[in-house]
Amino acid sequence: MKIIITLFFCFLCSLSQAEDYMTLHVDATDLTRGLLTAEMEIYTSDTEIVMWYPKWIPGIHGPRNPVENIGGVYFYSEKGKELKWQRNSHEPFRFVCKLDQDTKKVRIKLRYICNQPNGNSTGIDSYGNSQMGVINWNTVLLYPAWKNNQLKVRTKLTLPAGWKHASALQTKGQEKQEITFAETTLQELIDSPLICGQHLRTIDLKVDNFPPHYLHLVAESSRDLNIPEGLVQKYRKCIQQAQKIFAKAHFREYHFLVFMSNRLPSTGLEHLSSSLNGIGEKDFFNSWNLKGWVGSLLPHEYVHSWCGKYRRPVGMHTPDYHSNKDTRLLWIYEGLTTYLGEVLAVRSGFLTPEEYIPRFTRKLNYLTKQVGRSWRPLEDTCICSYTLRQRSKSWGVWRRGQDYYDEGLLLWLEIDTMIRHRTFGEKSLNDFCIKFFGKSNSQQILAFDLLEVYQILDDIVQYDWKNFIEGRIKEPKEQLPLNLVNLCGYRMIYTNKASKYLQELQSRRKYIDASDSLGILFGYDGQIRKIIPGMVGDLSGIAPGMQVTGINGQKFTVSNLESAIANSIVTNKIELLVFQRYTYKILSLKYDGGAKYLRLERVPNSADMLTKILQPVR
């Protein structure tokens, strides 16, 4: 009798354990043609099964997992019978399937069509071509509605012949091209993208007294994997400088995943133990790009491992992938990351403080002209994050973009300088980072709210942080607060010559920036790319999209435009012949100010706080 009871108990235990996981097998052998096929198995005792296609994927701040790219969903009973499923009209991410009475295990087949991301999904989509690919697991799975993101998943992947892979996932075994990963949670799986291809290189970025770090590169040519040793040293220095900022790491190891291609979209997305970064085929060999977005990309996503992943706003820390998220604290999640990421890029040697300051001035100039601030506070750009990701090409300054990135950067720079001034340089934002992000070495996500942020700031230096910050983020403003410029030891001036950086930027992007003088951004071809409301161009009736064909009675050229602006000091006006929708007209701009470009100038006998912040920590 005891034997029977024991066997029955073991049976119940095994049944309970069997119901506590799902299997996932992704066949990527057709990824070369832009297709992925996945098969899942899930246990259930119900007569109906409800499965969700992940909807809210962390990192894109919106319900935009590309469900539109599904190329087939099939449900099968335990005995192989195909079952009917349906979706209702208001929820395309939710699949409902009626089951036969004797079905205890459901098999689901899903086909995904790659290489067609929407405006929000580039970082969480899957891609492939004949030589390389990217797999985001959220694109190829459904999960049961009655389980949360701690559901155990046993995952296998079959790659094209000869391909290698890299991921933060731990590999349990590999037979030929089939890889078996260690059992993990749904949360960790979706948080661990994979890169793969014929040409893949892994570089050990080992630093002392910190977890292992690896830089994985996949490219369409083996030549592109031979990046300069100096660049490798900059990434190693990036880790060392991050160690100074955060003190502790919450991951076992960290993986920088980089795919290098002109055929796949550029992207960057943060994860707890890795980051997914898509750059151009030759970007790692381009000094201009390395001083800009490409150089700051990996530091930014790396900082996110602490800010946004490990420490996550409470409204964004949901137990599944279909519950709505509250994104109003993105000015911390993304704004603080942008600030620390750019500081980290300079401290790592991607550019010098002298090279950074004109780039910072450019951000400052852009933000001062966001007139949409008069009706939309910074917090609202956080709440409407994913709706702002696809920017308007016309009158975007009225709408505002995702300003929580760069305006968030300015806010955290101001907080940093305020701490330094109020403590006579004894403390800085680094003290905040160590307390806020150094809670433990655990991989467990710790949610935070504003009360904790205020409390830690107050512990560092007593101040009415709540009223100061909420005045910045919750209230519309006619103008951008600019006290931080003086706190940094600078003042804003206008000169008649563009900085060397702006000259190079205009040449590369083929436009003339007359936003400080006329409030207009001209393309080299004469097209009006941007108008600043309230400035001369706007008051004259010019609109985005118009084509300027003549200027002061001459043909429109870059040279003639620059001469007309410079000579306006004498002529007191500029006449433009513009074309729009089959008609020509002459518009007269009343302007006598000549060329104007914003610069930051040092205030004599003041501390250069900005340069001090950008210096590497010893």
C-alpha positions as CSV (number, residue, x, y, z in Angstrom):
1,M,0.0,0.0,0.0
2,K,2.9,2.4,0.9
3,I,4.4,1.7,-2.5
4,I,1.2,2.6,-4.3
5,I,0.7,5.8,-2.3
6,T,4.4,6.8,-2.9
7,L,4.1,6.1,-6.6
8,F,0.8,8.1,-6.8
9,F,2.4,11.0,-4.9
10,C,5.4,11.0,-7.3
11,F,3.0,11.0,-10.2
12,L,1.2,14.0,-8.8
13,C,4.5,15.8,-8.2
14,S,5.7,15.1,-11.8
15,L,2.4,16.3,-13.2
16,S,2.6,19.5,-11.1
17,Q,6.2,20.1,-12.3
18,A,5.2,19.3,-15.9
19,E,2.5,21.9,-15.8
20,D,4.9,24.5,-14.5
21,Y,6.9,25.1,-17.7
22,M,6.6,25.4,-21.4
23,T,8.9,24.3,-24.2
24,L,10.0,26.5,-27.1
25,H,11.9,25.3,-30.2
26,V,12.8,28.0,-32.7
27,D,13.8,26.9,-36.2
28,A,16.0,29.7,-37.7
29,T,17.3,27.7,-40.7
30,D,15.1,29.9,-42.9
31,L,16.2,33.1,-41.2
32,T,18.4,33.7,-44.3
33,R,15.1,34.3,-46.1
34,G,13.6,36.4,-43.3
35,L,11.4,33.7,-41.8
36,L,11.4,32.1,-38.3
37,T,9.3,29.1,-37.2
38,A,8.6,28.2,-33.6
39,E,6.9,25.3,-31.8
40,M,5.7,25.5,-28.2
41,E,4.2,23.0,-25.9
42,I,2.2,23.9,-22.8
43,Y,0.3,21.8,-20.3
44,T,-3.3,22.7,-19.2
45,S,-6.2,21.1,-17.5
46,D,-8.8,23.6,-18.9
47,T,-11.2,23.2,-21.7
48,E,-10.1,26.5,-23.2
49,I,-6.6,27.9,-23.4
50,V,-5.9,31.6,-23.7
51,M,-2.4,32.6,-25.0
52,W,-0.9,36.1,-25.3
53,Y,1.5,37.3,-27.9
54,P,3.8,39.6,-25.8
55,K,2.5,43.1,-26.1
56,W,4.5,45.5,-23.8
57,I,8.1,44.6,-24.3
58,P,10.4,46.4,-21.8
59,G,12.6,49.0,-23.5
60,I,10.2,50.4,-26.2
61,H,7.8,51.8,-23.6
62,G,4.7,51.0,-25.6
63,P,2.3,48.1,-26.7
64,R,4.1,47.7,-30.0
65,N,5.5,44.1,-30.3
66,P,4.9,43.6,-34.1
67,V,2.0,41.3,-34.0
68,E,1.3,42.3,-37.6
69,N,4.3,40.3,-38.7
70,I,2.9,36.9,-37.6
71,G,2.7,34.7,-40.7
72,G,0.8,31.8,-39.2
73,V,-0.5,30.4,-35.9
74,Y,-1.7,26.8,-35.5
75,F,-3.0,25.0,-32.3
76,Y,-2.8,21.2,-32.0
77,S,-4.2,18.8,-29.5
78,E,-2.1,16.1,-27.7
79,K,-3.0,13.7,-30.5
80,G,-2.1,16.0,-33.3
81,K,-5.6,17.3,-34.2
82,E,-5.6,20.9,-35.4
83,L,-7.8,23.1,-33.1
84,K,-9.7,26.2,-34.0
85,W,-8.7,29.5,-32.4
86,Q,-10.0,33.1,-32.5
87,R,-9.2,36.7,-31.6
88,N,-11.7,39.4,-30.7
89,S,-11.7,42.6,-32.6
90,H,-10.2,44.8,-29.9
91,E,-7.3,42.7,-28.8
92,P,-5.1,41.2,-31.6
93,F,-2.5,40.0,-29.1
94,R,-4.9,37.5,-27.3
95,F,-5.5,34.1,-28.8
96,V,-8.3,31.8,-27.5
97,C,-8.6,28.2,-28.4
98,K,-11.2,25.6,-27.4
99,L,-9.8,22.2,-26.4
100,D,-10.9,18.6,-26.7
101,Q,-11.8,17.1,-23.3
102,D,-8.8,14.7,-23.3
103,T,-6.3,17.4,-24.3
104,K,-3.8,18.0,-21.5
105,K,-0.9,19.3,-23.6
106,V,-1.2,21.8,-26.4
107,R,1.2,22.3,-29.2
108,I,1.4,25.6,-30.9
109,K,3.2,26.5,-34.2
110,L,4.0,30.1,-35.0
111,R,5.6,31.5,-38.1
112,Y,7.2,35.0,-38.0
113,I,8.0,37.2,-40.9
114,C,11.2,39.2,-40.2
115,N,12.7,42.4,-41.6
116,Q,9.6,44.6,-41.4
117,P,9.7,46.5,-38.1
118,N,7.3,49.3,-37.2
119,G,8.4,52.6,-36.0
120,N,8.7,51.4,-32.4
121,S,9.9,47.9,-32.8
122,T,13.3,48.0,-34.3
123,G,15.1,47.0,-31.1
124,I,12.7,44.1,-30.3
125,D,12.2,42.7,-33.8
126,S,13.9,39.8,-35.5
127,Y,16.0,40.1,-38.7
128,G,17.9,38.0,-41.1
129,N,19.8,37.9,-44.3
130,S,22.1,35.4,-46.0
131,Q,24.9,36.0,-43.6
132,M,23.6,37.1,-40.2
133,G,20.5,37.5,-38.1
134,V,19.0,38.8,-34.8
135,I,16.4,36.9,-32.8
136,N,14.2,38.6,-30.2
137,W,12.3,35.8,-28.5
138,N,9.2,38.0,-28.0
139,T,8.5,37.8,-31.7
140,V,8.3,34.0,-31.8
141,L,6.3,32.9,-28.8
142,L,2.9,32.9,-27.1
143,Y,2.6,32.5,-23.4
144,P,-0.4,31.3,-21.3
145,A,-2.6,34.0,-19.8
146,W,-2.7,32.3,-16.4
147,K,1.1,32.5,-16.0
148,N,3.3,35.5,-15.2
149,N,6.8,36.2,-16.5
150,Q,8.3,33.8,-14.0
151,L,7.0,30.9,-16.1
152,K,9.8,28.4,-16.7
153,V,10.8,28.0,-20.4
154,R,13.0,25.2,-21.9
155,T,14.3,26.6,-25.2
156,K,16.1,25.1,-28.2
157,L,17.3,26.9,-31.3
158,T,18.3,25.5,-34.7
159,L,20.6,27.8,-36.7
160,P,21.6,27.7,-40.4
161,A,24.6,25.5,-41.2
162,G,27.9,27.0,-40.1
163,W,26.4,29.8,-38.1
164,K,27.5,30.8,-34.6
165,H,25.6,32.7,-31.9
166,A,26.0,35.0,-28.9
167,S,23.6,35.8,-26.1
168,A,23.4,36.3,-22.4
169,L,21.5,33.0,-22.2
170,Q,23.4,30.1,-20.8
171,T,24.0,27.2,-23.2
172,K,23.2,23.7,-21.8
173,G,24.4,21.8,-24.8
174,Q,24.8,21.8,-28.6
175,E,24.6,19.1,-31.2
176,K,25.5,20.3,-34.7
177,Q,23.3,23.4,-35.3
178,E,20.8,22.7,-32.5
179,I,21.5,24.6,-29.3
180,T,19.8,23.8,-26.0
181,F,19.7,26.6,-23.5
182,A,19.5,26.2,-19.7
183,E,16.0,26.4,-18.4
184,T,15.1,30.0,-17.6
185,T,12.1,32.2,-16.8
186,L,10.0,33.8,-19.5
187,Q,11.3,37.2,-18.2
188,E,14.9,36.3,-18.6
189,L,14.3,34.7,-22.0
190,I,12.6,37.8,-23.5
191,D,15.3,39.9,-21.9
192,S,18.1,38.0,-23.7
193,P,18.2,38.6,-27.4
194,L,20.5,36.6,-29.6
195,I,22.8,37.5,-32.6
196,C,24.0,34.9,-35.0
197,G,25.8,34.6,-38.3
198,Q,28.6,33.2,-40.4
199,H,31.1,35.7,-39.1
200,L,31.1,36.2,-35.3
201,R,33.8,37.3,-33.0
202,T,33.8,37.5,-29.1
203,I,36.2,39.8,-27.3
204,D,36.9,39.4,-23.6
205,L,36.6,42.8,-21.9
206,K,37.9,41.6,-18.5
207,V,38.4,44.2,-15.8
208,D,39.5,43.6,-12.2
209,N,37.0,43.1,-9.4
210,F,33.9,43.1,-11.7
211,P,31.9,40.4,-13.4
212,P,33.0,39.1,-16.8
213,H,32.1,41.3,-19.8
214,Y,32.1,40.3,-23.4
215,L,31.9,42.2,-26.7
216,H,30.2,40.0,-29.4
217,L,30.4,41.2,-33.0
218,V,28.6,39.8,-36.0
219,A,29.1,41.1,-39.5
220,E,28.6,40.3,-43.1
221,S,32.3,40.2,-43.7
222,S,35.1,38.7,-41.5
223,R,37.2,41.9,-42.2
224,D,34.7,44.0,-40.3
225,L,35.3,42.0,-37.1
226,N,38.9,43.3,-36.9
227,I,38.1,46.4,-35.0
228,P,41.0,48.6,-33.8
229,E,42.6,47.6,-30.5
230,G,42.2,51.2,-29.3
231,L,38.4,50.9,-29.6
232,V,38.5,47.7,-27.5
233,Q,40.4,49.6,-24.9
234,K,37.8,52.3,-24.8
235,Y,35.0,49.7,-24.1
236,R,37.2,48.3,-21.4
237,K,37.6,51.7,-19.9
238,C,33.9,52.2,-20.2
239,I,33.4,49.3,-17.8
240,Q,36.0,50.6,-15.4
241,Q,34.4,54.0,-15.3
242,A,30.9,52.5,-14.8
243,Q,32.4,50.6,-11.9
244,K,33.3,54.0,-10.4
245,I,29.8,55.3,-10.9
246,F,27.8,52.3,-9.6
247,A,30.2,50.4,-7.4
248,K,28.2,47.2,-7.6
249,A,27.0,45.0,-10.5
250,H,23.8,43.0,-10.3
251,F,24.6,40.6,-13.2
252,R,26.6,37.4,-13.3
253,E,28.2,38.6,-16.6
254,Y,27.4,41.1,-19.2
255,H,27.3,40.8,-23.0
256,F,27.5,43.7,-25.6
257,L,25.8,42.2,-28.6
258,V,26.6,44.2,-31.8
259,F,25.4,43.5,-35.4
260,M,27.2,45.5,-38.1
261,S,25.2,45.9,-41.3
262,N,23.9,48.4,-43.8
263,R,21.0,46.1,-44.6
264,L,19.6,45.8,-41.1
265,P,18.2,48.8,-39.1
266,S,20.4,50.7,-36.7
267,T,19.1,50.2,-33.2
268,G,20.0,50.0,-29.5
269,L,18.0,48.3,-26.7
270,E,18.8,47.7,-23.1
271,H,18.7,44.4,-21.2
272,L,19.7,43.4,-17.7
273,S,22.7,41.2,-18.7
274,S,23.2,42.4,-22.3
275,S,22.4,45.1,-24.8
276,L,21.4,44.7,-28.5
277,N,23.1,47.2,-30.7
278,G,22.8,47.6,-34.5
279,I,25.2,49.9,-36.3
280,G,26.4,50.4,-39.9
281,E,28.8,48.0,-41.5
282,K,31.8,50.4,-41.2
283,D,30.8,52.5,-38.2
284,F,33.4,51.1,-35.9
285,F,36.0,52.4,-38.4
286,N,34.5,55.9,-38.8
287,S,36.0,58.5,-36.3
288,W,33.1,60.9,-36.9
289,N,30.5,58.3,-36.0
290,L,32.4,57.1,-33.0
291,K,32.4,60.7,-31.6
292,G,28.6,60.7,-32.1
293,W,25.7,58.3,-31.8
294,V,27.8,55.2,-32.4
295,G,30.3,56.0,-29.7
296,S,27.6,56.8,-27.1
297,L,25.4,53.8,-28.0
298,L,27.0,51.0,-26.0
299,P,27.7,53.2,-23.0
300,H,24.0,54.4,-23.0
301,E,22.6,50.9,-23.2
302,Y,25.1,49.6,-20.7
303,V,24.0,52.2,-18.1
304,H,20.4,51.0,-18.7
305,S,21.4,47.7,-17.1
306,W,21.3,49.7,-13.8
307,C,18.9,52.4,-14.7
308,G,15.7,51.0,-16.2
309,K,16.4,47.3,-15.9
310,Y,17.7,46.6,-12.4
311,R,16.1,49.7,-10.9
312,R,12.8,50.1,-12.7
313,P,9.9,52.6,-12.2
314,V,7.2,50.9,-10.2
315,G,4.6,51.6,-12.9
316,M,6.8,49.8,-15.5
317,H,7.5,46.7,-13.3
318,T,4.6,44.5,-14.4
319,P,4.3,40.8,-13.9
320,D,3.5,40.0,-17.5
321,Y,3.6,41.4,-21.0
322,H,0.0,42.4,-21.6
323,S,-0.7,44.7,-18.6
324,N,-0.4,48.4,-19.3
325,K,2.6,50.2,-18.0
326,D,2.8,53.7,-16.5
327,T,5.7,55.4,-18.2
328,R,5.6,58.8,-16.5
329,L,9.1,58.3,-14.9
330,L,10.9,57.9,-18.2
331,W,12.7,61.2,-17.4
332,I,14.6,59.1,-14.9
333,Y,14.7,55.8,-16.8
334,E,15.9,57.4,-20.0
335,G,16.9,60.9,-18.9
336,L,19.3,59.8,-16.2
337,T,20.7,57.1,-18.5
338,T,21.3,59.7,-21.3
339,Y,23.2,61.9,-18.9
340,L,25.3,59.1,-17.4
341,G,25.7,57.4,-20.8
342,E,27.2,60.6,-22.4
343,V,29.4,61.3,-19.4
344,L,30.6,57.7,-19.6
345,A,31.3,58.0,-23.4
346,V,33.5,61.0,-22.7
347,R,35.2,59.5,-19.7
348,S,35.9,56.4,-21.8
349,G,37.7,58.4,-24.5
350,F,35.3,58.3,-27.4
351,L,35.6,62.1,-27.5
352,T,37.2,64.8,-25.4
353,P,35.3,67.3,-23.2
354,E,36.3,70.0,-25.8
355,E,34.6,67.9,-28.5
356,Y,31.6,67.2,-26.4
357,I,30.7,70.8,-25.5
358,P,29.6,71.8,-29.1
359,R,27.5,68.7,-29.2
360,F,26.0,69.5,-25.9
361,T,25.3,73.1,-27.1
362,R,23.5,71.6,-30.1
363,K,21.1,69.7,-27.7
364,L,20.6,72.8,-25.6
365,N,19.8,74.8,-28.7
366,Y,17.3,72.2,-30.0
367,L,15.5,72.1,-26.6
368,T,15.2,75.9,-26.3
369,K,13.2,75.9,-29.5
370,Q,10.7,73.2,-28.5
371,V,7.7,75.6,-28.3
372,G,5.4,72.7,-27.6
373,R,6.7,73.0,-24.0
374,S,4.2,75.8,-23.6
375,W,1.3,73.3,-23.6
376,R,3.0,69.9,-23.0
377,P,5.1,69.4,-19.8
378,L,8.0,67.0,-19.8
379,E,6.1,64.4,-18.0
380,D,3.5,64.2,-20.8
381,T,6.3,63.3,-23.3
382,C,7.0,60.3,-21.0
383,I,3.3,59.3,-20.8
384,C,3.0,59.6,-24.6
385,S,6.4,58.0,-25.3
386,Y,5.7,55.6,-28.1
387,T,3.3,57.9,-29.9
388,L,6.2,60.4,-30.2
389,R,8.7,57.9,-31.5
390,Q,7.6,58.4,-35.0
391,R,8.3,62.0,-35.3
392,S,6.3,64.5,-37.4
393,K,8.2,66.0,-40.3
394,S,6.1,69.1,-40.1
395,W,5.8,71.4,-37.2
396,G,7.4,68.9,-34.9
397,V,8.4,71.6,-32.4
398,W,4.8,72.2,-31.7
399,R,4.2,68.6,-31.0
400,R,7.5,67.9,-29.1
401,G,9.4,64.7,-29.5
402,Q,10.8,62.3,-26.9
403,D,12.3,65.2,-24.9
404,Y,12.6,63.1,-21.8
405,Y,15.9,61.9,-23.2
406,D,17.7,65.2,-23.7
407,E,15.7,67.4,-21.4
408,G,16.0,64.7,-18.8
409,L,19.8,64.9,-19.4
410,L,19.7,68.6,-18.6
411,L,17.7,68.1,-15.5
412,W,20.1,65.5,-14.1
413,L,23.1,67.7,-15.0
414,E,21.4,70.5,-13.1
415,I,20.9,68.2,-10.1
416,D,24.5,67.1,-10.3
417,T,25.8,70.6,-10.4
418,M,23.5,71.7,-7.6
419,I,24.8,68.9,-5.3
420,R,28.4,69.9,-6.1
421,H,27.8,73.6,-5.5
422,R,25.8,73.0,-2.2
423,T,28.4,70.6,-0.8
424,F,31.4,72.7,-2.1
425,G,32.5,69.8,-4.3
426,E,32.5,67.2,-1.6
427,K,29.5,65.3,-3.1
428,S,28.0,64.7,-6.5
429,L,25.4,62.7,-8.4
430,N,27.9,59.8,-8.0
431,D,26.8,59.6,-4.3
432,F,23.2,59.3,-5.5
433,C,24.1,56.5,-8.0
434,I,25.9,54.4,-5.4
435,K,23.0,54.6,-3.0
436,F,20.3,54.2,-5.6
437,F,21.8,51.5,-7.8
438,G,24.0,49.8,-5.2
439,K,21.2,48.2,-3.2
440,S,22.5,44.6,-3.7
441,N,24.4,42.3,-6.0
442,S,21.2,40.4,-6.8
443,Q,19.7,40.1,-10.3
444,Q,16.2,40.7,-8.8
445,I,14.6,43.8,-10.2
446,L,14.0,46.5,-7.6
447,A,11.1,48.9,-8.4
448,F,11.3,52.5,-7.3
449,D,9.0,55.5,-6.9
450,L,9.6,59.2,-6.7
451,L,9.5,59.2,-2.9
452,E,12.7,57.1,-2.9
453,V,14.4,59.4,-5.3
454,Y,13.6,62.5,-3.3
455,Q,14.7,60.7,-0.1
456,I,18.1,59.7,-1.4
457,L,18.8,63.2,-2.9
458,D,17.8,64.7,0.5
459,D,20.2,62.3,2.3
460,I,23.0,63.7,0.1
461,V,22.1,67.3,0.5
462,Q,19.0,68.8,2.1
463,Y,16.9,70.7,-0.4
464,D,13.3,70.9,-1.5
465,W,13.9,68.4,-4.3
466,K,10.2,67.5,-4.7
467,N,9.1,71.0,-5.6
468,F,12.2,71.7,-7.7
469,I,11.8,68.5,-9.8
470,E,8.0,68.5,-10.1
471,G,8.2,72.1,-11.2
472,R,10.5,70.9,-14.0
473,I,8.5,67.9,-15.1
474,K,4.8,68.6,-14.4
475,E,4.3,72.2,-15.5
476,P,4.2,73.6,-19.0
477,K,6.7,76.4,-19.6
478,E,7.1,79.1,-22.1
479,Q,10.9,78.7,-22.0
480,L,13.4,76.0,-21.1
481,P,14.9,76.7,-17.6
482,L,18.6,77.5,-18.2
483,N,20.1,78.1,-14.7
484,L,22.2,75.0,-15.3
485,V,24.3,76.8,-17.9
486,N,25.5,79.2,-15.2
487,L,25.9,76.4,-12.7
488,C,28.2,74.7,-15.1
489,G,30.4,77.9,-15.4
490,Y,29.2,79.1,-18.8
491,R,26.9,81.6,-20.5
492,M,25.1,81.5,-23.8
493,I,26.2,83.9,-26.5
494,Y,25.7,84.2,-30.3
495,T,28.5,84.5,-32.8
496,N,28.4,85.0,-36.6
497,K,30.3,81.8,-37.3
498,A,29.2,78.2,-36.9
499,S,31.4,75.9,-34.7
500,K,33.6,73.4,-36.5
501,Y,31.3,70.7,-35.3
502,L,28.2,72.4,-36.7
503,Q,30.0,73.0,-40.0
504,E,30.8,69.3,-40.3
505,L,27.3,68.3,-39.3
506,Q,25.7,70.6,-41.9
507,S,28.0,69.2,-44.6
508,R,27.2,65.6,-43.7
509,R,23.4,66.1,-43.4
510,K,23.3,68.5,-46.3
511,Y,21.4,71.3,-44.6
512,I,22.0,74.9,-43.5
513,D,20.9,75.6,-40.0
514,A,19.6,79.2,-39.8
515,S,17.4,78.4,-36.8
516,D,19.2,81.0,-34.6
517,S,18.8,83.8,-37.2
518,L,15.7,83.1,-39.4
519,G,14.2,80.2,-37.5
520,I,14.6,78.0,-40.6
521,L,16.4,74.8,-41.4
522,F,17.2,74.7,-45.2
523,G,18.1,71.6,-47.1
524,Y,20.9,71.9,-49.6
525,D,18.2,71.6,-52.3
526,G,16.3,74.5,-50.9
527,Q,13.6,72.5,-49.2
528,I,12.3,73.9,-45.9
529,R,13.0,71.1,-43.3
530,K,12.0,73.0,-40.2
531,I,10.3,76.2,-39.0
532,I,10.6,77.6,-35.5
533,P,7.3,79.2,-34.5
534,G,7.5,82.9,-33.6
535,M,10.7,83.6,-35.5
536,V,11.2,85.5,-38.8
537,G,10.5,82.5,-41.1
538,D,7.3,81.6,-39.4
539,L,6.0,85.3,-39.4
540,S,6.7,85.5,-43.1
541,G,4.4,82.6,-43.9
542,I,7.0,80.0,-44.7
543,A,6.0,76.4,-44.0
544,P,7.8,73.0,-43.8
545,G,8.0,71.3,-47.1
546,M,8.1,74.4,-49.2
547,Q,10.9,74.6,-51.9
548,V,13.0,77.7,-52.1
549,T,14.1,78.2,-55.7
550,G,15.4,81.8,-55.5
551,I,16.9,84.2,-53.0
552,N,17.3,87.9,-53.4
553,G,16.7,87.6,-57.1
554,Q,19.3,84.9,-57.6
555,K,19.1,81.1,-57.9
556,F,19.0,79.3,-54.6
557,T,22.4,77.9,-53.6
558,V,24.0,77.3,-50.3
559,S,26.5,80.1,-51.0
560,N,23.8,82.6,-52.0
561,L,21.8,81.7,-48.9
562,E,24.8,82.3,-46.6
563,S,25.6,85.6,-48.4
564,A,21.9,86.8,-48.0
565,I,21.9,86.1,-44.3
566,A,25.3,87.8,-43.8
567,N,24.3,90.8,-45.9
568,S,21.0,91.3,-44.0
569,I,22.8,93.6,-41.7
570,V,22.8,96.1,-44.6
571,T,19.7,95.0,-46.6
572,N,17.4,94.6,-43.6
573,K,15.5,91.9,-45.4
574,I,15.8,88.6,-47.4
575,E,13.5,87.8,-50.3
576,L,12.7,84.2,-51.1
577,L,11.1,82.7,-54.2
578,V,9.2,79.6,-52.9
579,F,7.3,76.9,-54.7
580,Q,4.5,74.9,-53.1
581,R,1.8,72.8,-54.8
582,Y,2.0,74.1,-58.3
583,T,2.4,77.8,-57.3
584,Y,5.3,80.2,-56.9
585,K,5.3,83.2,-54.6
586,I,7.8,85.7,-53.2
587,L,8.1,86.0,-49.4
588,S,9.9,88.9,-47.8
589,L,11.6,88.2,-44.5
590,K,12.2,91.3,-42.3
591,Y,15.6,90.5,-40.8
592,D,18.7,92.6,-40.1
593,G,20.7,90.4,-37.6
594,G,23.2,88.6,-39.9
595,A,24.4,85.1,-39.2
596,K,23.8,83.9,-35.6
597,Y,25.0,80.7,-34.0
598,L,24.6,79.7,-30.3
599,R,27.9,79.1,-28.4
600,L,28.7,78.4,-24.8
601,E,31.3,80.8,-23.4
602,R,33.2,80.3,-20.1
603,V,32.3,82.7,-17.3
604,P,35.6,84.2,-16.0
605,N,36.6,83.3,-12.4
606,S,34.0,80.5,-12.2
607,A,34.5,76.8,-11.8
608,D,34.3,74.8,-15.1
609,M,31.9,72.3,-13.6
610,L,30.9,70.7,-17.0
611,T,34.5,69.8,-17.9
612,K,35.2,68.6,-14.3
613,I,32.2,66.2,-14.6
614,L,33.4,64.9,-17.9
615,Q,36.9,64.0,-16.6
616,P,37.6,60.3,-16.0
617,V,37.3,59.2,-12.3
618,R,40.7,58.0,-11.0
